[in-house]
Amino acid sequence: MTWLHKADGITIGMANWNHRLFLPRSVNSARQALQTLATRGVPGELIVVDDASRDGSVEWLAQASAWLSDLPLRVSFQPHQQGPAAARNRILQMARYRYICWLDADNILQGANLWLFWRAIRETGAAVVYGNLIVKEDGRVRALTSNVVYRSAVFHMNETDMCSLCDARQLLQCGGLQTEPSINSNEDWELFLHLADDGRLIVFVPAVFGTYYVRRQSLSYGFTPPNAVVRRMHDHQRHRSLEGRILGRVYHPDIGWLV
């Protein structure tokens, strides 16, 4: 399906790799979010792309696609591990709906708020809208992240998590996510910088988008990008002209533009 033919609605897209223990929690949060959207007349679906897991995820997902008859769930299995960027690009191609809500397989959505982000992205025409993420570790709330307007400081450090709502048409127009091994675990950072370079609008909505669980087993736990990756992020075409600028806006659908 090309970006020209995607219907108006939301696809929740989840890339999974060896997250069998957390899939019931994340899938249930997607289910609740879709049910809430349906009461407001917004169609949706959940797509899970499994990246060649070896922990029982494949079996659980195959069973869930049969069990969860009240959930519009589609599952795709990668023949071999290709990384999260390739899995998310697969979701972009498969999605029936124009707007993609990215959900990591070990995190959860604040389902009641997805309606706010849906309204915000349609009313602003943004490529991405994002909100606060509650950070939990060892069962306790540790922090609040993704809570600042998109700004040029992102050239030095990624401040925005992939857990966001994106316009699939605009992402596909920009080529989707880069799958080069050199930027593994930084594909979200590279994507947002690419969108900023292309002049796409990135909007912060002051509301909770979901909960981010910190785990020591996570690929990103304690991760520091290698110097080569940081240099690549700094070398984006318009970096110098954007330095020191606020690149995004702040919008709440019940209030309007705040920044």
N, C-alpha and C positions, 0 to 999 in steps of 0.2 A: 504494500500500500504506500503510495507516495504522499508527501506532505500536502499536496493539493487536494487530496480526497479524504482527509481526516475530518470526522464529524465533530460537532461542538459538544464537548464533554471532558471527563477526566479519566485518564489511565494512570493507575498507581503502578509504578514500575519498580520491581525488586530484583536486584542481582544477588544471587546466593552462592556462597562457596563454604561448605562445611559449617553451616549454622543450624544444623538439625535441632539442637536443643532450644533455639530461640524462634524457630519458624512458627510454632503455634501462637506465640505472643504477637509477633509482627503481623502475621496473616489475620489474626483476630482484630487487630487495630485497624487494618485496611478494610476489613469487612464492616466494622462499625462506621468507619468514615463513609463508605459507599452507601450504607443504609441511610445515614443522615443526609447525604446529598440527594438520594432518591426521593426523600420526603419533600425536597425543594425543587424537584423536577429536573435535576441534573443527572444525566446518564453517566455511568462509569463502569470500569472493569479493573481487575487486578491481573497483571502479567508478571510471572516469576520466571527468570532465566537462570537455570542452575549451571554453574561453571565447572562441570565435571567433579562434583563433590564425591567424597568417599566415606562419609560419616553416617549414611542412612538418609540423607536429605532427598535423594532421588526417589527412594521408595515412599517416603512420607508424602512428597509432593504428588506422586502418581496416585496415591490413595486419596489425598485431600481433593484432588480434581474430580474424583468420583463421589466422595462423601459430601462435600459442601455444595449441595444442590442450590442453595439460596445465594451463592456467591458467584458472580461472573468471573471465573478464574480460568486463565490459560497458562500453561506451563510449557517451557521449551528447554531442552537439554543440550548443552554444548557437547560436541563429541570429544573434546579435550580442553584442558584449562587454557583460556585465552586472556583472562584478566577482567576486572570490573568494567573497563571502558568498552571492551568488545561486547560484553553482556548488555550494557546500557544502550549501545548502538543497535543491538538486536531488538531491544524493547522499543526504541524509536521507530524502527521499521515495522514492527508488528502492531503497534498501537492503533486502535480504531479511532481514538479521540485525539483532539488537537493538543490538549494540555496534559503534561506528564508530571505526576507527583512522584518524586524520587524518594524511595524508602529503603534504607539499609535493612538487611535481613535480621539484624539484632537490635533494631530500634523500633519505636512505636510512634504513631501519629496522634495528634490531638484532634480527633475526628470532627468534633463539633466546630472547630475553627477553620476547617478546610473550605467551608462556604465563604469565609471572609477572603481567603487567598484567591479563590475562584473569581469572586467579584472584582478583586483588585487587579488581577492580570487582564481581565476582559475590559475593564474601564480605563486602564492606563495604556494598554497595548505593549506592555513590557515583555522582554524576552524571558525574564526571571523575576519572580517575587519570592521573598524568603522572610522568615520570622525568627523569633527566639527559639532556642533549643534548651531544654532543661537537661543539664549534665548530671548523670547519676553514676556513682561508683561504690561498689560494695553495699548497695541498697540505700545509699544516702545521697541527697542532693548536694552536689559539690559546687556547681557554678551555673551561670546562664551564659550561653554563647550565641553567636550569630545575632548580635544585638546592637550593631552599629550600621550606619548608612555606608553604602559601598563607596570607597574612597581610594586614592592612589597609593595609600599605604599597602594595599593588597599586592603591589609589585614586590614588596619585601617580605610579606607574610600573609598566608591565606587566612582571611577572617570570616569567610562565608562557607558553610557546610553544603554538601551536595543535596541534603534533605531540603528540598525546595519545590516550587511549582514552576514549570517551564513551558514555553510555547514550542512545541515540537517543530512547527513550521520554521521558526527562526533558527532553532538549533540545526536542523537539517540544511537550511540555506547556508549556514556557516561551516558545514562539513561534519557535524556531530562531534563526538569525543575522539581525541587523538589516542591511538593504541600503541604508540611507540614504547618499547620496554623502558626507555630512559626516563619516562615520566610516570611510571607505575606508582600508584598511591598519591599522585598529584594531578590526576586527570581532571578532577573538578576544578582545581586551581587554574590549570591551563585553559579549561573551557571558559571560565568566567573572564579571564584576561582576554581571551580571543573575542568574546562578545563585547567587552569594553573597547577593545581596539577597533571593532567594526561599528562602533557608535550605537550599539543596542542598549536599550533602557533596562536597568537593573534596579528593582524597587524593594525597599525594606518596608514590611508591614508590621507595626508594633503589636504583635500578638504571638502567642505560643504556637509553633508549628508542630512540635513533637518532643520526644524525650530521647536523648543520646546516651547510650550506656557505654561507659568506659570499661574495657576488659583488658587485662594484661596479655591475653592471648590474641588480641586483635592485631591485624597487620599494621595498623597505624599507631598502636600504643607506643609512646615515646619516640615516634618517628621524627627524624630530622632530615629534610631533603638534602641530597648531596649537592655540593657546590655547582656542579654542571647543570643541575635542574634549576637552581636559584638563578644562575646566570641566564638560562634560557627564558625564565619568566621576566627577568629585567630587560631582556633584549627585544621585547615586543615592539612592533614597528613604531607605535606612537608613544612609547614610554616617556620620552623626554618632554613631549608637549603636554602630557597628562600629569606630570609630577606636581604634587601639591594640590591637586584639584579634587573636589568631591565628584565622583563619577556617577553616583546613583541618586535616587530620590526617596522620600518617605511618603507613604500614602496609606490612609485607612478608609475603607469604603463607606464608613458611617460618618466620616468627617471631611475627607478630601485630602488635598496635598498639604503636608506638614513641612516639608523641605523641598 
